Amino acid sequence: MAKVVFKKDKSNQLMLLPPDLGSLIPEDHLVRTVDKVVNELKLSPLFDTYKGGGASSYSPRMLLKVLTYGYIEKTYTSRRLAKALKENIYFMWLSGMSTPDFTTINNFRSKRLKESVDDVFSSVVEVLVQGGYVKAENIFVDGTKIEANANRYSYVWKKNVERQELMTKERVKKLLSHIEELQKAENAEYGTHDLEEYEGKVSAEEIDKVVAKINEKISQWAKSRKASSDVTKLKNEASKLKKYQKQKGMLGGRNSCSKTDNDATFFKMKEDHHGMSQLKPGYNVQIATENQFILGYGVYQKAADTSVFIPFMERVKSQLSKLPDNVTTDAGYGSEENYDYITRNNIGNYVKYNNFDYEKTKEYKNRNFISNRFIYNQDNDTYVCPSGKELAFEYIKKTKTENGYRSERMVYRSRRCEGCQYKEKCCRGSKNRTVEISPKLIEYKNTARQNLESDTGKKLRSQRGVDVESVFGQIKHNNQFRRFYTRGLKKVSTEWGLLSIAHNIKKMAN
């Protein structure tokens, strides 16, 4: 049998000179791309966050490299980054053997980078444009829900708060009425003076005033302790009202929020630990892509993509320093308000409306009594249904969106649907058929339909799913980022900005 020979264990081998870490990293390694790109970025807004004086600070460029590479390598927490700076050769090379602790890394991300992450991201996009990776002409917009770093059951619901507050105010009114009766009885017995009446506003502040006035007089007229019991109850109700007022402030006009992360809103998530669409605290993340590079991003508290499209496009405008030539989205963004914004800004309209795909189905073609099948008679301003009945103009319905956009709907109603053989198919309930028409929206939809059905539109439609959906797949599936690690809208936006920067640099390297 041949002799078995093992290589010598050199774990404790002394070296004449310490090795150059760079010589141990391949020339085509991703970490070199991170180093090169971050060195090219304009970081003056980040440098401006330092006031100077005192002890020397770690280089913000070095810390940005470490964070960017960390997000590429799925190392998201500051403690794991601090550990990697002492153990991982790639992090050690990026930092030049510097070892900032987790507090320094966290403060840099949550405080300094928070104020300048948009400028850093815009600088990365500028590098992409100059390098020929993107042209920033045809962008694809989509959104996804990312879970917040909050307790899944720490919910505050607007309707529940309003109901509890109303019930508490009713109990307060009864207590005040009872105290007033006791006061009158004690006045008659002890000859004390009446308390001043409360101002009638049932709020925590007013209740505190009433309690203070009662406590001043209580020794004179409440020897039976009946009133003091009511005062204790009154104090408890005041504390509840203060809690409800605080919760209404946390909601900020939303229907829900989380006690753990007040900025998070409860959304239906596609994936959760129960395997069903559960309501969980999260944020609505919007991105604009081209060639699978992220050219714009935004984090919002509203669930509907329709309502965040315009503020997001304004954000893209600041991040790109211009608006794109064309924008392509799915049907979640098609609304009169959004079409109006696209038209006013001379952007190519490739935004689907809600029925675009449905219009091609057999079911849609067999529906004869939808409003699109009604024929408009311009001479007498009426619509004619498929059975020949006329719908006369009734009134103009005015609406206003959350963003303040005002629109008008022309309401037409039939006056003789009784006895029509198609009434059950055409009308809802026993009332006559009514249709609401927006000529402006019809014109916008026609433009969108023509664009989407053109050769350019078909190409952009087929590319949209591959372009923007792949980016979310990379981040959520490959990088396993399905939940934020920070709390608060500003910090969460910073975290997604870092993810976007890391994604773009990784894509450049590939």
N, C-alpha and C positions, 0 to 999 in steps of 0.2 A: 504494500500500500504506500502511495506517495505521501511525502511529508506535507502537512498543511501549514502554509505560511500566511501570517496576518501582517497587515501594515502596522507600523508603529503608532501608538497613541501619542499625539502631539498636542494634547489639550493644554499642557502646562509648559510647552516649549517657549523658551525665551527668544526674543527677536532683537536684532541689533538696532533696527530702526522701526518705529511704528509704521504700519502700512498706510498708503494713501487710499482713502475710502473710495475716491473716484475711480481708481484703477480696478476696483472690485465690482463696479456697476457697468453692465454692457452699454455700448454706445447708443443702441436703439431702444433703450429702456424708457418706459413711460415717464419715470421720474425726471429724466433729462428734459422732456418736453415741458413738464410743469415748471421746472427751473427756468427754461428759456423763455416761455411765454410770460410768466410773472415778471421776469426782468425787463420785458418790453412794455409792460403796462404803465400808464400814467397814474401815479398814486398820490398826487398832490392833495386831493381832498382828504385822503387817509392821513397823510402827514400833518395836515392842518388840525387834526384832533389832538395833537400833542402840544402842550403849552410850553414845555421846556423847563429847565431848572431842576434841581434835585439830583437824584441818582440817575445814571444812564438807563435807558430803556432798551428792551430787545427790539431788533429791527422789525418794523411792521411788514416789510417785504418778505422777510424770512418767516414770520408767523403766518402770513397769507399763503406762502408756499406749503407750509406744514398743514394748514387747515384744508387747502385745496386737495393736496395729495391724500389726506386722511379721508375726505369725502369720496374720492375716487376708490379708495381701498376699503370702503365701508367701515371706517373707523370714525364714528360720529361724536363720541363723548370726549370731553376734555381730559378725563382721567386716563382713558385708553390712549389718547394722543401723547400725553405726558409719559406714559409707560413706553410707547413706541419710540420716543426720542432717546431712550436709554438702551433699547434692545434691538430695534429694527435698523439695519444698515442704510436703507433708503431714506428714512426719516433723519437719521444721524448725519447723512451727507447733505441733505437739504438744509439742516439747521447749523451746519458747520460745527457739530458736536455741542451746540448749546442745548441746555436742558431746562427750559422754562417749566414751572410747575403747572398743575391743572388750573389753579386760580388765575394765573397770568393768561393762559390760553382762553379761559372762559371770559375774562374781562375784556380781552381783545375782541372776541367774537360778539359778545352781547352789548358792549358799550362803544368801542371805537369803530368797529366794522359796521355796526348798526347804522351809523350816521353816513357812511360812505359806500355801502355795498352796491348801490345803484350805479355810482360813478365807476366803480371797479368793473362791474358787469358790462357797462357801456364801453369801457376801454377794451375788454375782451372781444366784444362784438366788432369794434373798430379794427382790431387785429384780424378777425375773420374776414371782414370785407376787404381789407388791404391785401390779405393773403390769397384772395380769390376763392375762398371756401364758400362764400355766399354772395348774393347780389342784393339781398334785402328788397326784392321786387314782388315775389309771390309768397305770401305767408299763409300758414295754416294754423287756425286757432282752435283750441279745444281746452276742456277743463276736466279736473278730477277732484274727488274728495279725499283729503288726507286726514287721518285721525289725529286729534290733539293729544298732547301730553297731559291728560286729565282723567279723573275717575269717570268711568262710563255711567255711573249712577248718580252723579253729582248734579242733577239737572235742576233748573229753575224754569218753570213754564209761565208765560205771561198771563194766560187765562186763569191759572190756579192762583197766582199772586193777587190778581184783581179780585177774584172771588173771595179769597181769605181776607183781603183788606176790607172789602165791603161788609163781610160778616162781623169783623172786629169793630168796625165803626158803628154797626147796629147795636152791638153789645155795649159799646161806650155810651151811646145815647140813652140806653135803658138805665145804665149805672148812674149817669148824671141826673136823670129824672128821679131816680130813687133817692139819691143824695139830697136833692132839692126838697123832696117831701120830708125827709128826716130833719133837714135843717129848719124847715118851717115849724115842725113839731117841737124841736128843741128850743127854738126862739120863743115860742109861746110859753114854755116852761121856765126857761132861764133868763129870758129878756135880753138875749144877745142880738147883735145887729146882723142883718142879712149879708151874706157874701155877695160880692159882685158877680153878676151873671157872666158865664163864659161867652166868648164871641160867636159861638155857633159853628165854628169851623172844627170839624173833627179831624185833628191831626195830632201827631205826637207832641209837637211844640205847645199847642193849645191845651192838651191834657196835662202837660207838666205845669203850666201856669195855674190851671184849676187845682191840681193837687197841692201846689205850694200855698195857694190861698186857703184851702181847706185846712191844711196843717197848722196855719197860723191861728185858726179859730177853734180847732178840734177839741182843745182842752176845756173850752167853755161849754160846748153844746153836744159833745159826743161821748158822754160818760157811759152810755149803754154799750159802747163799742160797735154798734151796728154800722155807723158811718165809717169807722176806721177799717172795718172789713171791706167795705165798698171801695175805700181809697186804695187798699192793697190790690184789689182786683183791677182798679183803674190803672195803677202803676204797671201791672203785668200787661194789660192791653196796650199801654203806651209803648212798652218795649217791643211788642209784636208789630205795632205800626211802624216803628223805626226800622225793624227788620224788613218789612215789606217795602218801605221807601228805599232802603238800600238795594234790595233786589231789583226794583224798577230801574234804579240807576245803573245797575249791572247790565240789565237787558238792553238799554240804550235804543229802544224802539224795535228790537228784535222780538220774535216769539219765544225764543228759548236761549239759555246760556248755561255755562257750567260754573259751579262754585269753585272748582279747582283752577280753571283757566277762564276768567270772566269774558275774554274776547272770543272764546270758542262757541260755536253754535251747533245745535244738535241736527245732524243730517242722517238720511238713510244711506248706509254704506253697502256697497256690493259684496264686500267680504268682511266677515267678522268671526269671532271665536265660536259662535253658535252655528255657523254655517247658513245663516239666513240674513235677510236685509234688516238689520237692527239699527235703531236710532242711537248714534254715538256722537260725542263732541268732536268737531273737526273744523276744517277750513276748506274753502273752495279755491283750488289752485288753478290759475289760468296760464297757459303758455302759448307763444307764437313761434312757429318753427319754419325753417327752410333747409332742405337737404339734411334734415334731422339734427340741425343745430338750433339751440334755443336763442331766439333773437329778442324775446321779450317775455316777462313773467309778471305775475301779480297774485297776491293772496287776499281773499275776500271773505266776508262773513255771511253773505247771502247765498242761498242754495241755487237759485235759478241763474243759469248762464245768460239768459236774456237781459237781466237787470245789471249785470256787471260788464257787458260788452263795451259800452262807451267809455267808462272810466279805465278799462283795461287798454283800449286802443289809444287813449290819451297817454297812458303810461308807456306803451310801446313807442309812441311818438317821441317821448323824452329819452327813452333808452336808445332808440335808433337815430335820433336827431332828425327824423322825417317819418312820414307815413308811407306804407308800402304802396305799390301800384295796384295790387289785387289782394283780396282777402277771401279765403275759402273756409267755410265752417260746415258743421252738420246742422240739422233742423232746429237744434236747441237755441239758436241765436236769431232766428228769423222773426222780426217784429217791425212794425211801422216805424217806431222810434229809431231802431238800429239801421234800417234801410235809409231813413232820412239823414242820419249821420254820415253814412257811406256816400250818399249822393252829394251832400254838401261839401265833402272833402275830396270829391273826385276820385274815389277809390273804386276799382273794378268790383262789381257786385257778384260774387259767387257764393252767396250765403243762402242756404236752403231755407225754405219756409216749412211749416209743420206738415203740410199735406203733399209735399213734392214727391216723395217716394210712393205715398198712398195713391196718388193720382194715376199711377201706372198699373195698379192692381185691378183684377177683374171685379172685385167687390165694389170698388169705387165707380167703375164704368156702369155697373148695374143699378147704382143709386140714382134715381131720376128726380128726386125731390130735394136734393141739397141746393143751397142758394146759388151755386155756380151754374145750375141748369136753368135758372130763371132768366127770362129775356127782358132787357130794359127797353122801354118805349120812351124815346126822348121827347116826342111831341107832347105827351100829357104827363110826363114824369111819373111813370108807373112801371112796375115789374109784372110780367105775366108768367104764371106758373105753368108747368107742363100740361095741366088739365084745362088751361085757358082762362083761369080766374085772375083778375087784376088785383095787385097790391098797391094801394095808394100811399103817397107820402104822408107820414104822421108828424114827425118832429125830428130835431137834431139832438142826438145824445152826445154830450161832451164828457170826455174822460181825461184823467191826469195820472201819469205813471209815478212810480217812486222817485224817479230822477227829475220829475217836474215837466215832462213832455206832455203837451196837450194835443189831443186828437179828437176828431169828430166822426160820428157814425150817423148815417142817414137811415132812419127807421121807416120801413114800409109795412103796411098791414092790410090783409084781405078782410073784406066785410061780408063775404058770403061763402064761407067754407061749409055751412050746414048743407047736408044732403050730397056732398061730393063723395064719390065712391073711393077716392084716394085719401080721404081725411086721416084715417088711422096711420097710413104710411107717411103722410106729409106733416101733420100737426102733432104737437105734444099736448096731451090732455084734451080738454073740451074747447079751448080757446081757438080763435082764428090764427092762421099762419102769419108769422112776423119774421122779417129778415132785416139784418143790420148790415149796411153797405158802407165801406170806406173807399171812395174812388181813389184816394191817394195810395192806400195800401194795395189796391188792385193793380195800379200802375207799377208800383215797386215790384210786386210779385211777377208781373209779366216780364219786366226787365230781368229779374233774377232767373226766371224760367228760360228766357232766350239765351242768357249767358251760360247757364248750366248745361243746356242742351247743345251748345256750340262745340266745335272740335276742341277749342281751348278749355272749355268748361268740363268736358268729359275727361280730358287729360288731368286737370287739376283735381277733379272729384276722385279719380282712381288713385291719385298720388297722396291725397289727404290722409287716408287711413294708414298708409305705409309710413308717411312722414311724421305726423304728430303722435299717432298711437304708439309707434315704436319707441319714441322718447319716454313716454310714460311706462312702457314695458321695461325699458332699460333701468329706469330709476326705481320703480316699485317692485319688479320681480328680480332682475339681475342684481341690483344693489340692495335689495331687501329693505327699502325705505318706504314703510307704510304708515309710520307714526312719527310725528315730530318729537324732538328731544328737548325743545325749549318751550316756554310758555309766554303768551302775549302776542298780539298781532305783529308788533314791530320786530320782536326777536324771531318769530316764526318766518316772517318775510326775509330776514337776514339769512336764516338757515336755508330757505329755498334758493336765495340768491347764490349762496355758496355751492349748493347742489348744481345749479345751472352753470356756474363757472366751471366746476369740476367736470360736468358732462361735456361741455364744449371743448375743453382742453383734451380730455380723453378721446373725443371724436376726432380732433385734429391729429393726435398721435396715431390713431388707427388708419 
